[in-house]
């Protein structure tokens, strides 16, 4: 075989390996970042779900404080 053909074949194999490796690493990074965003959204949804409960508790506390202030 001609040495030029061997060099070309090795170059092709190296290029394919490098490209596939880059794609895999990029895919893993994208999946990791998506998972982190999903965790943040879930945390935010939990906070948004708990907020009305906290607001109701604040109303009860304010009502009790008003009752105590009027007793004096």
Phi and psi in radians as a Rosetta constraint file:
Dihedral C 1 N 2 CA 2 C 2 CIRCULARHARMONIC -1.270 0.35
Dihedral N 2 CA 2 C 2 N 3 CIRCULARHARMONIC 2.485 0.35
Dihedral C 2 N 3 CA 3 C 3 CIRCULARHARMONIC -1.128 0.35
Dihedral N 3 CA 3 C 3 N 4 CIRCULARHARMONIC -0.503 0.35
Dihedral C 3 N 4 CA 4 C 4 CIRCULARHARMONIC -1.147 0.35
Dihedral N 4 CA 4 C 4 N 5 CIRCULARHARMONIC -0.652 0.35
Dihedral C 4 N 5 CA 5 C 5 CIRCULARHARMONIC -1.200 0.35
Dihedral N 5 CA 5 C 5 N 6 CIRCULARHARMONIC -0.710 0.35
Dihedral C 5 N 6 CA 6 C 6 CIRCULARHARMONIC -1.115 0.35
Dihedral N 6 CA 6 C 6 N 7 CIRCULARHARMONIC -0.763 0.35
Dihedral C 6 N 7 CA 7 C 7 CIRCULARHARMONIC -1.109 0.35
Dihedral N 7 CA 7 C 7 N 8 CIRCULARHARMONIC -0.719 0.35
Dihedral C 7 N 8 CA 8 C 8 CIRCULARHARMONIC -1.113 0.35
Dihedral N 8 CA 8 C 8 N 9 CIRCULARHARMONIC -0.729 0.35
Dihedral C 8 N 9 CA 9 C 9 CIRCULARHARMONIC -1.142 0.35
Dihedral N 9 CA 9 C 9 N 10 CIRCULARHARMONIC -0.736 0.35
Dihedral C 9 N 10 CA 10 C 10 CIRCULARHARMONIC -1.130 0.35
Dihedral N 10 CA 10 C 10 N 11 CIRCULARHARMONIC -0.679 0.35
Dihedral C 10 N 11 CA 11 C 11 CIRCULARHARMONIC -1.114 0.35
Dihedral N 11 CA 11 C 11 N 12 CIRCULARHARMONIC -0.717 0.35
Dihedral C 11 N 12 CA 12 C 12 CIRCULARHARMONIC -1.099 0.35
Dihedral N 12 CA 12 C 12 N 13 CIRCULARHARMONIC -0.791 0.35
Dihedral C 12 N 13 CA 13 C 13 CIRCULARHARMONIC -1.096 0.35
Dihedral N 13 CA 13 C 13 N 14 CIRCULARHARMONIC -0.764 0.35
Dihedral C 13 N 14 CA 14 C 14 CIRCULARHARMONIC -1.112 0.35
Dihedral N 14 CA 14 C 14 N 15 CIRCULARHARMONIC -0.721 0.35
Dihedral C 14 N 15 CA 15 C 15 CIRCULARHARMONIC -1.130 0.35
Dihedral N 15 CA 15 C 15 N 16 CIRCULARHARMONIC -0.765 0.35
Dihedral C 15 N 16 CA 16 C 16 CIRCULARHARMONIC -1.109 0.35
Dihedral N 16 CA 16 C 16 N 17 CIRCULARHARMONIC -0.755 0.35
Dihedral C 16 N 17 CA 17 C 17 CIRCULARHARMONIC -1.115 0.35
Dihedral N 17 CA 17 C 17 N 18 CIRCULARHARMONIC -0.769 0.35
Dihedral C 17 N 18 CA 18 C 18 CIRCULARHARMONIC -1.121 0.35
Dihedral N 18 CA 18 C 18 N 19 CIRCULARHARMONIC -0.728 0.35
Dihedral C 18 N 19 CA 19 C 19 CIRCULARHARMONIC -1.143 0.35
Dihedral N 19 CA 19 C 19 N 20 CIRCULARHARMONIC -0.794 0.35
Dihedral C 19 N 20 CA 20 C 20 CIRCULARHARMONIC -1.128 0.35
Dihedral N 20 CA 20 C 20 N 21 CIRCULARHARMONIC -0.688 0.35
Dihedral C 20 N 21 CA 21 C 21 CIRCULARHARMONIC -1.086 0.35
Dihedral N 21 CA 21 C 21 N 22 CIRCULARHARMONIC -0.763 0.35
Dihedral C 21 N 22 CA 22 C 22 CIRCULARHARMONIC -1.105 0.35
Dihedral N 22 CA 22 C 22 N 23 CIRCULARHARMONIC -0.697 0.35
Dihedral C 22 N 23 CA 23 C 23 CIRCULARHARMONIC -1.124 0.35
Dihedral N 23 CA 23 C 23 N 24 CIRCULARHARMONIC -0.750 0.35
Dihedral C 23 N 24 CA 24 C 24 CIRCULARHARMONIC -1.117 0.35
Dihedral N 24 CA 24 C 24 N 25 CIRCULARHARMONIC -0.779 0.35
Dihedral C 24 N 25 CA 25 C 25 CIRCULARHARMONIC -1.127 0.35
Dihedral N 25 CA 25 C 25 N 26 CIRCULARHARMONIC -0.750 0.35
Dihedral C 25 N 26 CA 26 C 26 CIRCULARHARMONIC -1.106 0.35
Dihedral N 26 CA 26 C 26 N 27 CIRCULARHARMONIC -0.692 0.35
Dihedral C 26 N 27 CA 27 C 27 CIRCULARHARMONIC -1.129 0.35
Dihedral N 27 CA 27 C 27 N 28 CIRCULARHARMONIC -0.741 0.35
Dihedral C 27 N 28 CA 28 C 28 CIRCULARHARMONIC -1.101 0.35
Dihedral N 28 CA 28 C 28 N 29 CIRCULARHARMONIC -0.744 0.35
Dihedral C 28 N 29 CA 29 C 29 CIRCULARHARMONIC -1.120 0.35
Dihedral N 29 CA 29 C 29 N 30 CIRCULARHARMONIC -0.736 0.35
Dihedral C 29 N 30 CA 30 C 30 CIRCULARHARMONIC -1.106 0.35
Dihedral N 30 CA 30 C 30 N 31 CIRCULARHARMONIC -0.759 0.35
Dihedral C 30 N 31 CA 31 C 31 CIRCULARHARMONIC -1.100 0.35
Dihedral N 31 CA 31 C 31 N 32 CIRCULARHARMONIC -0.694 0.35
Dihedral C 31 N 32 CA 32 C 32 CIRCULARHARMONIC -1.105 0.35
Dihedral N 32 CA 32 C 32 N 33 CIRCULARHARMONIC -0.800 0.35
Dihedral C 32 N 33 CA 33 C 33 CIRCULARHARMONIC -1.151 0.35
Dihedral N 33 CA 33 C 33 N 34 CIRCULARHARMONIC -0.659 0.35
Dihedral C 33 N 34 CA 34 C 34 CIRCULARHARMONIC -1.102 0.35
Dihedral N 34 CA 34 C 34 N 35 CIRCULARHARMONIC -0.704 0.35
Dihedral C 34 N 35 CA 35 C 35 CIRCULARHARMONIC -1.111 0.35
Dihedral N 35 CA 35 C 35 N 36 CIRCULARHARMONIC -0.723 0.35
Dihedral C 35 N 36 CA 36 C 36 CIRCULARHARMONIC -1.112 0.35
Dihedral N 36 CA 36 C 36 N 37 CIRCULARHARMONIC -0.707 0.35
Dihedral C 36 N 37 CA 37 C 37 CIRCULARHARMONIC -1.142 0.35
Dihedral N 37 CA 37 C 37 N 38 CIRCULARHARMONIC -0.688 0.35
Dihedral C 37 N 38 CA 38 C 38 CIRCULARHARMONIC -1.099 0.35
Dihedral N 38 CA 38 C 38 N 39 CIRCULARHARMONIC -0.685 0.35
Dihedral C 38 N 39 CA 39 C 39 CIRCULARHARMONIC -1.111 0.35
Dihedral N 39 CA 39 C 39 N 40 CIRCULARHARMONIC -0.713 0.35
Dihedral C 39 N 40 CA 40 C 40 CIRCULARHARMONIC -1.158 0.35
Dihedral N 40 CA 40 C 40 N 41 CIRCULARHARMONIC -0.697 0.35
Dihedral C 40 N 41 CA 41 C 41 CIRCULARHARMONIC -1.131 0.35
Dihedral N 41 CA 41 C 41 N 42 CIRCULARHARMONIC -0.733 0.35
Dihedral C 41 N 42 CA 42 C 42 CIRCULARHARMONIC -1.106 0.35
Dihedral N 42 CA 42 C 42 N 43 CIRCULARHARMONIC -0.699 0.35
Dihedral C 42 N 43 CA 43 C 43 CIRCULARHARMONIC -1.117 0.35
Dihedral N 43 CA 43 C 43 N 44 CIRCULARHARMONIC -0.747 0.35
Dihedral C 43 N 44 CA 44 C 44 CIRCULARHARMONIC -1.128 0.35
Dihedral N 44 CA 44 C 44 N 45 CIRCULARHARMONIC -0.722 0.35
Dihedral C 44 N 45 CA 45 C 45 CIRCULARHARMONIC -1.113 0.35
Dihedral N 45 CA 45 C 45 N 46 CIRCULARHARMONIC -0.659 0.35
Dihedral C 45 N 46 CA 46 C 46 CIRCULARHARMONIC -1.111 0.35
Dihedral N 46 CA 46 C 46 N 47 CIRCULARHARMONIC -0.745 0.35
Dihedral C 46 N 47 CA 47 C 47 CIRCULARHARMONIC -1.117 0.35
Dihedral N 47 CA 47 C 47 N 48 CIRCULARHARMONIC -0.763 0.35
Dihedral C 47 N 48 CA 48 C 48 CIRCULARHARMONIC -1.147 0.35
Dihedral N 48 CA 48 C 48 N 49 CIRCULARHARMONIC -0.525 0.35
Dihedral C 48 N 49 CA 49 C 49 CIRCULARHARMONIC -1.288 0.35
Dihedral N 49 CA 49 C 49 N 50 CIRCULARHARMONIC -0.630 0.35
Dihedral C 49 N 50 CA 50 C 50 CIRCULARHARMONIC -1.403 0.35
Dihedral N 50 CA 50 C 50 N 51 CIRCULARHARMONIC -0.389 0.35
Dihedral C 50 N 51 CA 51 C 51 CIRCULARHARMONIC -1.046 0.35
Dihedral N 51 CA 51 C 51 N 52 CIRCULARHARMONIC -0.790 0.35
Dihedral C 51 N 52 CA 52 C 52 CIRCULARHARMONIC -1.055 0.35
Dihedral N 52 CA 52 C 52 N 53 CIRCULARHARMONIC -0.574 0.35
Dihedral C 52 N 53 CA 53 C 53 CIRCULARHARMONIC -1.134 0.35
Dihedral N 53 CA 53 C 53 N 54 CIRCULARHARMONIC -0.766 0.35
Dihedral C 53 N 54 CA 54 C 54 CIRCULARHARMONIC -1.136 0.35
Dihedral N 54 CA 54 C 54 N 55 CIRCULARHARMONIC -0.722 0.35
Dihedral C 54 N 55 CA 55 C 55 CIRCULARHARMONIC -1.072 0.35
Dihedral N 55 CA 55 C 55 N 56 CIRCULARHARMONIC -0.703 0.35
Dihedral C 55 N 56 CA 56 C 56 CIRCULARHARMONIC -1.135 0.35
Dihedral N 56 CA 56 C 56 N 57 CIRCULARHARMONIC -0.709 0.35
Dihedral C 56 N 57 CA 57 C 57 CIRCULARHARMONIC -1.122 0.35
Dihedral N 57 CA 57 C 57 N 58 CIRCULARHARMONIC -0.656 0.35
Dihedral C 57 N 58 CA 58 C 58 CIRCULARHARMONIC -1.130 0.35
Dihedral N 58 CA 58 C 58 N 59 CIRCULARHARMONIC -0.697 0.35
Dihedral C 58 N 59 CA 59 C 59 CIRCULARHARMONIC -1.065 0.35
Dihedral N 59 CA 59 C 59 N 60 CIRCULARHARMONIC -0.747 0.35
Dihedral C 59 N 60 CA 60 C 60 CIRCULARHARMONIC -1.124 0.35
Dihedral N 60 CA 60 C 60 N 61 CIRCULARHARMONIC -0.760 0.35
Dihedral C 60 N 61 CA 61 C 61 CIRCULARHARMONIC -1.100 0.35
Dihedral N 61 CA 61 C 61 N 62 CIRCULARHARMONIC -0.774 0.35
Dihedral C 61 N 62 CA 62 C 62 CIRCULARHARMONIC -1.090 0.35
Dihedral N 62 CA 62 C 62 N 63 CIRCULARHARMONIC -0.692 0.35
Dihedral C 62 N 63 CA 63 C 63 CIRCULARHARMONIC -1.124 0.35
Dihedral N 63 CA 63 C 63 N 64 CIRCULARHARMONIC -0.738 0.35
Dihedral C 63 N 64 CA 64 C 64 CIRCULARHARMONIC -1.155 0.35
Dihedral N 64 CA 64 C 64 N 65 CIRCULARHARMONIC -0.672 0.35
Dihedral C 64 N 65 CA 65 C 65 CIRCULARHARMONIC -1.132 0.35
Dihedral N 65 CA 65 C 65 N 66 CIRCULARHARMONIC -0.717 0.35
Dihedral C 65 N 66 CA 66 C 66 CIRCULARHARMONIC -1.087 0.35
Dihedral N 66 CA 66 C 66 N 67 CIRCULARHARMONIC -0.687 0.35
Dihedral C 66 N 67 CA 67 C 67 CIRCULARHARMONIC -1.110 0.35
Dihedral N 67 CA 67 C 67 N 68 CIRCULARHARMONIC -0.712 0.35
Dihedral C 67 N 68 CA 68 C 68 CIRCULARHARMONIC -1.190 0.35
Dihedral N 68 CA 68 C 68 N 69 CIRCULARHARMONIC -0.644 0.35
Dihedral C 68 N 69 CA 69 C 69 CIRCULARHARMONIC -1.178 0.35
Dihedral N 69 CA 69 C 69 N 70 CIRCULARHARMONIC -0.622 0.35
Dihedral C 69 N 70 CA 70 C 70 CIRCULARHARMONIC -1.349 0.35
Dihedral N 70 CA 70 C 70 N 71 CIRCULARHARMONIC -0.313 0.35
Dihedral C 70 N 71 CA 71 C 71 CIRCULARHARMONIC -1.270 0.35
Dihedral N 71 CA 71 C 71 N 72 CIRCULARHARMONIC -0.461 0.35
